Amino acid sequence: MVLGKGRWIRGLMAALCLLLACSAQAELKLFLKGTDPREISELQSLLVKDVGEELALTAVDSLEKADLAIIIGADVLRSLPEKRPPVLLLDPTPSSVPLQKSDGAVYWSPSLAAQLSLTRYLLPATNRIGMLVGNRSEDQSWLRVFKQYAAAQSIDVRIVEADPARLARQIAELATHCDVLLAQPDVTIYNRDTIRLILLAAYRQNRVLIGPGPAFVRAGSLASLYAPPARIAEAVAQSLRYFSRNERLPAPYRLKQFSVSLNAQVARSLGLTVPAVNELERLLRFEELPTWP
């Protein structure tokens, strides 16, 4: 009886220890790195809000001290040593920078298929789209896929490789062969230095620009899909929960749910009647749209 009682007590103690371990916060040491300190600070605040009650997050100042690194931007990832903890990469689209087997990624830009769907709700008569693209070799395969996807919907896509010295002329030439200009999030083409030049060149030809994001919409693009910071942080939080439970990151993936940024003043100036933002977000069935291309 004594031995039986001892086993019972030890079993009870083991069960209590397991219960306490499950109820306690799991500690996760994070190394965060990017090019914009404001982005890192905002992400930290949002993560604490999202998972602060489930995970004890601690920011560390070196990779050596980290359980996991959150890296904003492929260029920053490229600068990391080969020997490092698992990395969760946050980037608009996949790049040529290789991920290690233990890494994960959250790609936060909308797919071209989703931007095309937005375009068709705004401008139903669209059947010709023009795109300026960069010269990254890894872009070519998914651009071919997008052309095939658009062609299946009776939309012709004309693609021109951007020349920084001829952007205005290229936009003007492209505009003669298309109804709408579709911009992807390529900062080598679409940035604060080129934004005015590109928009003026488009409107001189009476053509609208869709994309690449809210900054361009505020400057004069008609509309774009985008992922708000809180939605990106929510995806990161889900990856952290997965890592805490499984000791590995989920496979790289692209966000599927987006918000609409719309410049109503541009629509009025072009004489366009377009649905309201909330109506567009209702019409866009993101779960039915491909995440690639």
Number of C-alpha atoms within 10 A of each C-alpha: 6 7 8 9 10 11 12 12 12 12 12 12 12 12 12 12 12 12 11 11 11 10 10 13 14 15 13 17 17 23 21 23 20 17 12 9 11 10 13 17 12 13 20 18 12 20 22 17 13 18 17 14 12 15 19 14 19 15 14 16 13 12 21 12 14 20 20 24 24 23 22 22 17 20 14 14 21 13 8 12 9 8 9 14 19 22 25 26 24 24 18 21 22 19 15 11 11 11 19 13 11 14 19 20 25 24 19 23 24 29 23 24 19 24 23 20 19 22 23 12 15 21 16 10 10 17 17 18 22 23 22 21 22 18 12 10 9 11 16 13 10 13 17 14 13 19 20 15 19 20 14 10 10 12 16 19 24 15 16 16 13 17 15 12 8 9 18 18 14 19 26 19 16 23 24 12 14 18 19 23 23 23 22 23 16 14 12 13 20 21 15 12 11 15 16 15 14 22 19 16 19 24 17 12 14 14 22 23 24 25 28 24 22 21 15 24 21 16 14 24 29 24 28 29 25 21 20 14 14 14 17 20 23 17 21 23 20 17 21 25 16 14 17 17 11 10 13 17 23 18 13 16 15 19 19 19 18 19 17 21 22 25 18 20 13 18 18 11 8 14 9 13 11 15 14 13 16 10 11 18 18 10 13 19 13 18 9 9 13 13 17 14 18
